[in-house]
Structures are given as C-alpha cells and as structure tokens.
Amino acid sequence: MKAVVLHEYGGPENLKFEDNVPSPQISGNTVLIAAAAASVNPIDWKMRSGAVQKNYPLSFPAILGRDISGIVRQVGANVKHFKAGDRVLALSNKTYAELVAVDDSDVTHLPDGVDLVDAAAIPLISLTGDQLVRLAANVQKGQVVLITGALGSVGRAAVHTAKKIGAQVIAGVRGKELEAARSLGVSGLLAIDDDEAIASFRLVDAIADTVGGDVAAKLIAKVKPSGAFGYATMLPEGAAAKNPTVKTTRVGARADPSKVREFADDVRDGKFVLPIGRRMALQDAAEAHLLGEKGGIGKIILLAPDSKV
C-alpha cells in the first residue's frame, strides 16, 4: 500500500511517501478501513522530531497519524457492528496510509450529512477538548471556566463541551482574535497576550488550557482555591507548586467512539463548526507538517491517495 513513512527522527523532510509499504494485518476484532483522509495534529510533528520520544517512542520504520475517516474494506470474524462499505471514523494510530487497521471498539459510524474527508478532523481534537474540560478541568454546570486557545481546533471542541455542560465560558485568545472569538457564543473574552488584562482578570472555577508555556504559568493563579487547571500541552516547571490549592491535571486523549460520534452528529446538525484550513494530498505530508508547525493555518486534512471512497 501507499503510506508516509518515517525512518528516523528529524525534520519534515524525513517523511517519505512510499508505495510498497506492507498492508496492516487484521485479527478477529479488527476493522480494516480504506482511508478517505487523515489529519495533521501537533503530536504528529512532535513525534516526528523526537521531541516526545520519552513518552511516545517510535519503532522505525514508523507511520504517524491519529485520525482516520474512510470506508470499511474488511472486518474480522468477531466484528458484529461494522461491515464492508460502512462509512466510519476513529481515533487510531498509523493513519498516514491507504489502509488502517483499527480495533472495532474504537470505531464509530459516520452519520449521513457529514463530509467523509473533513470528518478526519474530528476524532483527536474532539476527544482532547472534551476530556480536557470534563476530566482534567472537571467543569460542572454553572461554573465559570476560562478556555485558552479557544479558536484553535482543540479549543473549539473544549468550548463546545463546556457550553453543553452548562458552564459559563470565557474564551482566552490573542488580542487580535477577540472579535473573531465572539462567534463562539461565549460569556466573556480575555486577551491572553495582554499582561494587564491577565492581571485584572477575575478568579474562575476552572481553566482548560490549550496554550501552555508562560501564558499557563500566569493564568494558573486565576483559579479559585480548590479549583482545577486542566492542560493539554505543557505546564512550566514550578507553576503548580506555586499554586498548591489548585488541582492540575494534564489530559491525554483516550479513545471514546461514542463521544466521537456525538461530535460528528453535532457537526451534521450545525452545532459544532470546525474550520478546515487546508486539504492536501497525503504525499505532501512533509509540507503539511512544515505549515502546521509555523501555525496560523488551521486544521490540515491529508487526502488518501487513489482513494476508492
């Protein structure tokens, strides 16, 4: 099969598009998916570069990618809920490829009315945003929660979940993005690149942080005693120790196909909007990584080669 293969850690140029990669094998509980698309996420270029090899080591040759949407090609003997021809999506691994084998417990059907290609953007960001709010920040109905990076993909998912819970959401974005953030339908706004705005900001019940770095270190002090600070990137060393009354928890997305389906249903119904910044061919994955690392382009979709969907 055709796939993008990484033979060693390094820059985007190390991603090689190859056409004689062994196809994945399926077992009794496996769904083999003919890919329509994958998507590019920050974890992909962090794994490619070796920046996170301590926690996410790769065995070379490696195939990156966490999101997959496509058509079921084949199912294992024990699979009961999927059949060849079904439209599906999943959080998985090794998705920069024509064929992806996924455990059936991690797959969900894609509802009619959702574009099969664009659906590849949904799994990882929806699960990260949802679990950031529900599990890491422990947001409850009626609470006030600040969500940083609210216009990013994970941030949008976090805002969506927090609003569904019934929380009052404050969107934390850069000053130049304040007007655009109003479209999220939030209760308030904060310019997270404005130290004066941060200094005068109110205390909140929880923060769901997708930005990390110095912004996170400054904002953690704005959580009420016994409140929660959930984060999806990195919290600077010492920040938690300086705020011992705040519970800090990092989120790592776990597969939850029912939640992926819920987000897909909301996309279908126009309740959740996830802008797609660029659609690119899978063979251009190196360029996609380069663009993604520069930032400001939005969600990048990688179209499967010679897709039969």
C-alpha positions as CSV (number, residue, x, y, z in Angstrom):
1,M,0.0,0.0,0.0
2,K,1.0,3.7,-0.2
3,A,1.9,5.4,3.0
4,V,4.0,8.1,4.5
5,V,6.9,6.5,6.4
6,L,9.4,7.9,8.9
7,H,12.8,6.1,9.1
8,E,14.4,8.3,11.7
9,Y,13.6,11.3,13.9
10,G,14.1,14.7,12.3
11,G,12.6,17.4,10.2
12,P,9.6,17.3,7.9
13,E,11.8,16.2,5.1
14,N,12.2,12.8,6.8
15,L,8.6,12.0,6.0
16,K,8.8,9.8,2.9
17,F,5.9,8.9,0.7
18,E,6.3,5.2,-0.3
19,D,4.2,2.9,-2.4
20,N,5.3,-0.6,-1.3
21,V,4.5,-0.5,2.4
22,P,3.1,-3.7,3.8
23,S,-0.6,-3.6,4.4
24,P,-1.8,-3.9,8.0
25,Q,-3.0,-7.4,9.1
26,I,-6.4,-7.8,10.7
27,S,-7.5,-10.0,13.6
28,G,-10.8,-11.2,14.8
29,N,-11.8,-7.8,16.3
30,T,-10.3,-5.6,13.7
31,V,-11.9,-3.2,11.2
32,L,-9.8,-2.6,8.1
33,I,-10.5,0.9,6.8
34,A,-9.8,2.2,3.3
35,A,-8.8,5.7,4.2
36,A,-10.5,8.8,2.8
37,A,-8.4,11.1,4.8
38,A,-6.2,11.6,7.9
39,S,-5.5,14.9,9.6
40,V,-2.4,16.6,10.9
41,N,-2.1,17.2,14.7
42,P,0.7,18.8,16.8
43,I,1.5,15.4,18.3
44,D,2.5,14.2,14.8
45,W,5.3,16.7,14.4
46,K,6.4,16.3,18.0
47,M,6.7,12.5,17.5
48,R,8.4,13.0,14.1
49,S,11.0,15.3,15.6
50,G,11.7,13.1,18.6
51,A,10.6,15.9,21.0
52,V,8.3,13.5,22.8
53,Q,10.2,10.2,22.3
54,K,10.5,9.7,26.1
55,N,6.7,9.3,26.4
56,Y,5.9,8.3,22.8
57,P,8.8,6.3,21.4
58,L,8.7,5.2,17.8
59,S,9.9,1.9,16.2
60,F,11.3,2.6,12.8
61,P,10.1,2.5,10.1
62,A,7.1,4.3,11.6
63,I,3.8,5.6,10.3
64,L,2.4,8.7,12.0
65,G,-1.2,9.9,12.3
66,R,-4.0,9.6,14.8
67,D,-7.2,10.4,12.9
68,I,-8.9,8.3,10.2
69,S,-12.1,8.5,8.2
70,G,-13.0,6.2,5.4
71,I,-14.9,3.1,4.2
72,V,-14.7,-0.3,5.8
73,R,-12.8,-2.6,3.5
74,Q,-12.9,-5.8,5.6
75,V,-13.8,-6.9,9.2
76,G,-12.5,-9.6,11.5
77,A,-14.6,-12.7,12.3
78,N,-15.7,-11.4,15.6
79,V,-16.8,-7.9,14.4
80,K,-20.6,-7.5,14.7
81,H,-21.4,-3.9,14.3
82,F,-19.5,-3.0,11.1
83,K,-19.5,-4.4,7.6
84,A,-17.7,-3.7,4.3
85,G,-18.9,-0.4,2.8
86,D,-19.7,1.4,6.1
87,R,-18.6,5.0,6.4
88,V,-16.6,5.2,9.6
89,L,-14.1,7.3,11.6
90,A,-11.8,6.6,14.5
91,L,-9.0,7.7,16.8
92,S,-6.2,5.3,15.9
93,N,-2.5,5.1,15.0
94,K,-0.5,4.8,11.8
95,T,-3.2,6.7,9.8
96,Y,-0.9,8.4,7.2
97,A,-1.7,5.4,4.9
98,E,-4.1,4.0,2.4
99,L,-5.3,1.2,4.8
100,V,-5.6,1.4,8.5
101,A,-6.5,-1.4,10.9
102,V,-8.5,-0.4,14.0
103,D,-9.9,-2.3,16.9
104,D,-13.7,-2.4,16.4
105,S,-14.2,-1.0,19.9
106,D,-12.5,2.3,18.7
107,V,-14.6,2.8,15.6
108,T,-17.8,4.6,15.1
109,H,-20.2,5.1,12.1
110,L,-20.1,8.4,10.4
111,P,-23.6,9.9,10.2
112,D,-25.1,10.8,6.8
113,G,-24.7,14.5,6.1
114,V,-21.1,14.8,7.3
115,D,-18.4,15.0,4.6
116,L,-16.3,11.9,4.7
117,V,-13.0,13.7,4.1
118,D,-13.5,16.5,6.5
119,A,-14.6,14.1,9.2
120,A,-11.0,13.1,9.6
121,A,-10.5,16.3,11.6
122,I,-12.9,15.2,14.3
123,P,-11.5,12.4,16.5
124,L,-8.4,13.6,18.2
125,I,-9.4,17.2,18.7
126,S,-12.9,16.4,19.9
127,L,-11.7,13.8,22.4
128,T,-8.8,16.1,23.6
129,G,-11.1,19.1,24.0
130,D,-13.9,17.1,25.7
131,Q,-11.7,15.2,28.1
132,L,-9.8,18.4,28.9
133,V,-13.0,20.0,30.1
134,R,-14.8,17.1,31.6
135,L,-11.9,15.1,33.2
136,A,-8.9,17.4,33.6
137,A,-10.7,20.7,34.4
138,N,-13.7,18.9,36.0
139,V,-16.1,21.6,34.8
140,Q,-19.6,21.5,36.2
141,K,-22.8,23.1,35.3
142,G,-23.0,26.8,36.3
143,Q,-19.2,27.1,36.8
144,V,-17.1,29.8,35.1
145,V,-14.3,28.3,33.0
146,L,-11.6,30.0,31.0
147,I,-10.6,28.1,27.9
148,T,-7.3,29.3,26.3
149,G,-6.6,29.0,22.6
150,A,-10.4,28.9,22.2
151,L,-10.2,29.5,18.4
152,G,-7.9,26.5,17.9
153,S,-9.2,23.1,17.0
154,V,-8.9,21.6,20.5
155,G,-10.1,24.9,22.0
156,R,-13.2,24.9,19.9
157,A,-14.0,21.4,21.0
158,A,-13.4,22.4,24.6
159,V,-15.7,25.4,24.3
160,H,-18.4,23.2,22.7
161,T,-18.2,20.7,25.6
162,A,-18.2,23.3,28.3
163,K,-21.3,25.0,26.8
164,K,-23.1,21.7,26.6
165,I,-22.3,21.1,30.2
166,G,-23.9,24.4,31.1
167,A,-20.8,26.3,32.2
168,Q,-20.2,30.0,31.6
169,V,-17.3,30.1,29.1
170,I,-14.7,32.8,28.8
171,A,-12.6,32.5,25.6
172,G,-8.9,33.2,26.0
173,V,-7.3,34.3,22.7
174,R,-4.8,36.8,21.4
175,G,-5.9,40.4,21.4
176,K,-6.2,40.5,17.6
177,E,-8.5,37.5,17.8
178,L,-11.0,38.9,20.3
179,E,-13.6,39.9,17.7
180,A,-13.4,36.6,15.9
181,A,-13.9,34.8,19.3
182,R,-17.3,36.4,19.7
183,S,-18.6,34.0,17.1
184,L,-18.1,31.1,19.6
185,G,-21.1,32.4,21.6
186,V,-19.2,32.6,24.9
187,S,-19.9,34.6,28.0
188,G,-16.7,36.6,28.0
189,L,-13.3,37.2,26.4
190,L,-9.7,37.6,27.6
191,A,-6.7,38.7,25.7
192,I,-4.1,36.2,26.9
193,D,-1.2,38.1,25.3
194,D,-2.0,41.2,27.4
195,D,-0.4,41.1,30.9
196,E,-2.6,44.0,32.2
197,A,-5.7,42.1,31.1
198,I,-4.5,39.0,32.8
199,A,-3.6,40.9,36.0
200,S,-7.1,42.4,36.3
201,F,-8.8,39.1,35.3
202,R,-11.3,37.6,37.7
203,L,-10.9,34.4,39.6
204,V,-12.6,31.5,37.9
205,D,-13.7,28.0,38.9
206,A,-11.5,26.2,36.3
207,I,-9.2,26.8,33.4
208,A,-8.9,24.5,30.4
209,D,-5.6,25.4,28.8
210,T,-4.5,24.5,25.3
211,V,-1.7,27.0,25.0
212,G,0.8,26.2,27.8
213,G,4.1,28.0,28.4
214,D,4.2,31.4,30.0
215,V,0.5,32.0,29.5
216,A,-0.3,28.9,31.5
217,A,2.1,30.0,34.3
218,K,0.5,33.4,34.5
219,L,-3.1,32.2,34.4
220,I,-3.0,29.3,37.0
221,A,-3.1,32.0,39.7
222,K,-6.5,33.0,38.4
223,V,-8.1,29.7,39.5
224,K,-10.1,29.8,42.8
225,P,-8.8,27.8,45.7
226,S,-9.7,24.2,45.3
227,G,-10.4,24.9,41.6
228,A,-9.0,22.9,38.7
229,F,-6.4,23.7,36.0
230,G,-6.5,21.2,33.1
231,Y,-3.9,21.4,30.4
232,A,-3.3,19.8,27.0
233,T,0.3,20.9,26.3
234,M,2.9,21.7,29.0
235,L,2.8,23.5,32.3
236,P,6.0,25.2,33.2
237,E,8.0,23.6,36.0
238,G,7.2,25.1,39.3
239,A,3.9,26.7,38.3
240,A,1.8,24.1,40.1
241,A,3.9,24.2,43.2
242,K,3.4,28.0,43.4
243,N,-0.4,27.4,43.4
244,P,-0.8,24.4,45.7
245,T,-4.6,24.9,46.2
246,V,-5.2,24.4,42.5
247,K,-5.6,20.8,41.2
248,T,-3.6,20.5,38.0
249,T,-4.2,17.6,35.5
250,R,-2.8,17.0,32.1
251,V,-5.1,15.4,29.5
252,G,-4.1,12.7,27.1
253,A,-6.9,11.8,24.7
254,R,-8.3,8.3,25.1
255,A,-10.5,6.5,22.5
256,D,-14.2,7.1,23.0
257,P,-16.1,6.3,19.9
258,S,-19.5,7.3,21.3
259,K,-18.1,10.8,22.0
260,V,-16.6,11.0,18.5
261,R,-20.0,10.1,17.2
262,E,-21.6,12.8,19.3
263,F,-19.3,15.4,17.9
264,A,-19.9,14.1,14.4
265,D,-23.7,14.4,15.0
266,D,-23.2,18.0,16.2
267,V,-21.2,18.7,13.0
268,R,-24.0,17.3,10.9
269,D,-26.6,19.4,12.8
270,G,-24.5,22.6,12.6
271,K,-24.0,22.8,16.3
272,F,-20.2,22.3,16.1
273,V,-18.2,24.0,13.4
274,L,-14.5,23.0,12.8
275,P,-12.9,25.2,10.1
276,I,-10.6,23.3,7.8
277,G,-7.6,25.3,6.9
278,R,-6.1,23.2,4.1
279,R,-6.7,20.0,2.3
280,M,-3.5,18.4,0.9
281,A,-2.5,15.2,-0.7
282,L,-1.0,12.5,1.6
283,Q,2.2,12.6,-0.4
284,D,2.6,16.3,0.7
285,A,2.7,15.3,4.4
286,A,6.1,16.9,4.8
287,E,4.8,20.3,3.5
288,A,1.8,19.9,5.7
289,H,4.0,19.4,8.8
290,L,6.0,22.5,7.9
291,L,2.9,24.6,7.5
292,G,1.4,23.2,10.7
293,E,4.5,23.9,12.8
294,K,4.5,27.5,11.6
295,G,0.9,27.9,12.8
296,G,-1.9,30.1,11.8
297,I,-3.2,27.9,9.0
298,G,-5.9,26.0,10.9
299,K,-6.7,22.3,10.6
300,I,-4.9,20.4,7.9
301,I,-6.5,17.4,6.2
302,L,-4.4,14.8,4.3
303,L,-6.3,13.2,1.4
304,A,-5.6,9.5,0.9
305,P,-4.0,8.6,-2.5
306,D,-6.1,6.8,-5.1
307,S,-9.0,6.6,-2.6
308,K,-11.7,4.2,-3.5
309,V,-14.3,6.0,-1.5
